[in-house]
Amino acid sequence: MTGAEGHDDQVVELPTLIDRLVHNASSRPDQVALIDARSSVTYRELWRRAQGAARVLSSAGVGAGDRVLHIGRDETTVYELLYGVALLGAVLVPVNWRLSEPEVDYIIDHSQAKLLVSAEARPGVSGAAITMTCDDFSARVAGAGSADWTAFPATADTPVVQMYTSGTTGFPKGVVLAHRSFFAVRDLLDRSGLDWIDWRDGDRSLIALGSFHIGGMWWAAQGLNAGITNIILPAFTPDAALSAIRRQRVSTTCMAPAMILMLLAEPGVVPADFASLRKVVYGGAPIGAELLERALATMGCDFGQIYGLTETGNTAVCLPPAAHRRPGAPLAAAGYPYPGIELQVRDSRGNVVSGGESGEVFVRTPARMVEYFRNPEATAQTLVDGWVRTGDAGYLDDDGLLYLHDRVKDLIIVAGENVYPAEVEKVINTHPAVSDSAVVGVPDQGVGESVHAVVVATEGADLTARDLMRFLATRLAGFKLPATVEFTSEIPRNPAGKTLRRVVRERYWVGRDRNIN
């Protein structure tokens, strides 16, 4: 399938996710759209459920601009909500179900949630006018009738999803994404006739990343826009993913490198297990050359690497399959910008540099975020004259390939999940026996990077790593918890008192070509 939603070479311009669902419900009504652990839904049924979801949401008081939160493992309900809020001009906020209760409470409060739909009942939740369980919501949708619903007059620029990312200041930021974020890249590829990332008639796509992650929501939207069958994993485990690939004859999927590593480590895995696969897209963290070689040999399919941020609407750069196959493949590169997307590398004074000179990477893409919700200062720092400031350091070679080698921001990427040190330090420092701390990312063979905490205990305190971890376990999501804790007498700081995380970090990265893993 090469058109945006068509069966031929004609690109069909459809400006919203609802337009694309309506098109598929009309042109392929009996095609299975979604398969989850309990049921399957055709495109005709998904469109009916979307209208039912809009009725249920509207009866709960949800209107244009309101935020609707979903907390739970992935299932068809997430996409009923997505299309339901889109019909109303509201915004879906998918929340990582692994977050601790204080972390979830912050998002509920900050997003000014009108409604919370949760896998489990959450009595006494502040900040949300109404709460209901996912099962209750789905039951109400099923009984909502099938009369046509008049859609909110959305455009490609209308907000539809809000993703919360870890925060540089200790508080997560709500990245507001418009409809265009979920199809701009594909439309650019279609117009250029490129198959770097593609969806074909007959494809069966595995949604292995969570919908609360931009990679998961974006990947699911691509398959639904394309009108193919999408298989939802409630949560990624290597045995569940391998079973789905075998049973459902999965042809394409998107994963973080750590997930690929876990798949290949499954006992008894053989190339025949991946016979149906034609393409795997990977991203969220750099991949090691050894892992990629193993994946190419065992999985026997094409690989495409993507790079981007939640703020860029997911992918902005791709190392296409052809680049993986050619002799001397540039596997250390992040890739090329898609046609219609621009890259710049700027020095510390904001000047554009060239000729392989390093600096901070800036991206201009039609998929970029609208704003950080209720945070104009952070928005202005990240969106600069239409460019997205990535916080990643790298350079462009003479062929236009982007190479990344460090981070300007103190981001840690754990198996594709973003963790900001300030967020973890803020919680560590609330322990009564802690006087100071610094958190950095260190190399980890299994998940790319792991969280390492350097802690100064208060004078006379008898604090152990186990004590601290027990304290943090109820206050931070599991992927944010330090894997290791080190006690010290002093945290290095500059004259202004700012933590010198790079000084703390550098001894763990000695002898490596790049300071990201």
C-alpha positions, 0 to 999 in steps of 0.5 A: 500500500503506497497511498496514505490510505488507498489501494493504489499509487494515489496518495489520499490526503486525509487530515485527521485520524478520524478521516483515516478511520472513516476511510478504512471503515468504508473501504475495508469494513470487514478487515480485522483492525485490532486483536487483543488478548480477549477479542478482535475488532474489524474497521467497521466495528472500530468506527462504531465503537469510536462513536459509542466512546464519544457518546460515553465520554460526552455523557461524562461531561467531556468536551473539546480540549478536555483531557481524558486519562487512560491507565492500564495495560494495552487493549482495544479500549485504548484505541476506542478512547483515542478515536472517541476523544478525537470525535469530541476534540478532546485529548487522550493522556495515556499514562504509564501503568508502571508509575507509582501512585504519587507520579500518577497523582501528579499527572492527574492534577497537572493535566486537569483531567476531566475523566480517568479510565483505569484498569483498576478502580481508583477511589478517592482520586483527586483532580479527575471529575469522574473515574471508571474502569476500563471494563465499565467503559467498554461495556458502556461503549457496547451499549451506546448504540450505533447512530452517527456522531457528528465529529468535532471540526478538527484539523491536522493541527488539532491536539489529540494526544498528550504524552508525559515525559520525564522532566529536567526539573524533577516534574514530568512535562505533558507533550501535546501532539496534534493529529499530524504527528501521527501521519506526517512522516508516512505522508512524506515517505509516500510522496517520495516513493520511499519504503524506509518504513512501510505498511502493505496490504496483508501486513500484520503488525505487532504493537509491542511498545506501550501506548503510553510511549510515543513509539507505541502510540505512533506505531499503532496509529501507523497500522490503523491508518494503513488499514492493516491488522494490528496485534496488541500485546498487553505488556511486552514480555519476550515469550508473549512477543515470540508467541504472537509472532509465531501464532499471528504470523506477524510481518512487521513490528517496532521494538527497542533494542533491549526488547530484541535482545530479550527475544533472541535470548529466549530458550530454544529460539530459532530462525524459523520462529521469525519466518513471517517477519519482513521488517523490524523497526527499532529505536528508543536507544542506540543498538550495538553492532553485535546485537544487530548482527545477531538479529539480522542472522536470526530474524532474517528480515529487513531492519530500519532504525529510527531516531526522534523524540516525543517532542518531534512526534516520534521519528524524524531520522531513519537508517533505512534497510538498504543502509543496513545491507550494503558493505561497510554499513554505517551502523553507528549512524542514527540515519538520514532525515526523512524527505521534508524534514531538516536537521541542523547542528548548532554550537553552544552560541546557537550558530549552525556548524558543518563539516563534521563539527559536533554540536546540539542537534535541532530538527524541523519536522511537520510532526513536531509537538504543539507545546508543553501543556501549561508550561510556556517557558519550557515550550519556548526553550524547546521550540525555537523558531519552528525547530525542535531542540533535541538535547542530543549532541552529534554531527552530520557527515558529508553524506547527510548522515546523523551521528550521535555521541553524547547528550547535552541534557542529562537524559538516561535511556533505560530499555527505551524509557526516558529517565531524567536524573533531576526527577530521581534526585528529587525523590532521593533527597526527600529521605530524611537520612539523605543530605545530597545526591547525584544520579547518572546513567552508566553502561548496561549490557542488557538495557543499554543504560542503567540508573546509578545514584551517588548519595551523601548521607546526613552526618551520623545516619546509618543509611544503607542501599537497601534502606534507600531502595525500599524507600524509593520503591513506593515513590518511583516507577520501577524503571526509574529506580537506581540499579546501583547506589554508591555512598560518597562524602560530597557531590561535585558542584560548580561555583553556582551550586549546580551538580556536575553530573558529567564529572560524576558520570565520566569515569563509567564511560572511559574507553568508549567511542560515545557517551551513550549506549 
